[in-house]
Amino acid sequence: MLDAPKASLSLRSDDALKLCEYGRIEYWDARYMTLPNSYDWYMNYKQPGQKTTALRNLILKFCAKDGLTLILGSGNSSLPGDMYLDGYSNIRNVDFSRVVIDQMKRKYCKMKSLEWTQADVCDMPFEDCSFDCAIDKGTIDALFCSDDTSLECRIK
């Protein structure tokens, strides 16, 4: 059997940076300045006319309503507000963009137990193991949008 040639992968190559703007804070600030309304990429916690959703069921299964929940890359998703209205009492939201953090602080100013922090998720200002549950909604969206029929088996 022949060994496959080893490819050189660099997350910081010039080509990769040109292809992907998502890693640039300027991209997100500009996006949130021009699109300030709530936006959920694929799934919503609540759907009009539905008693529950797959996302809500997943979060209910793994995140206690009285626990301390962290939402990574919260953006301007309606998820934190929907969870608050569903009885979650301690939610910390982190996003790279100062623009969206300020927008969300204003939007949810009456929901006092929602906290908003501008930070890089690779260098967060929290102590290790300080949360009971962490949600990365982008990953959840990708899993639920997969055509993999074993998804239910992987979520245990």
Helices and strands as residue ranges (DSSP letters): H 14-19, H 25-34, H 54-62, E 68-72, H 79-85, E 90-95, H 98-107, E 114-118, E 133-135, H 137-144, H 151-154
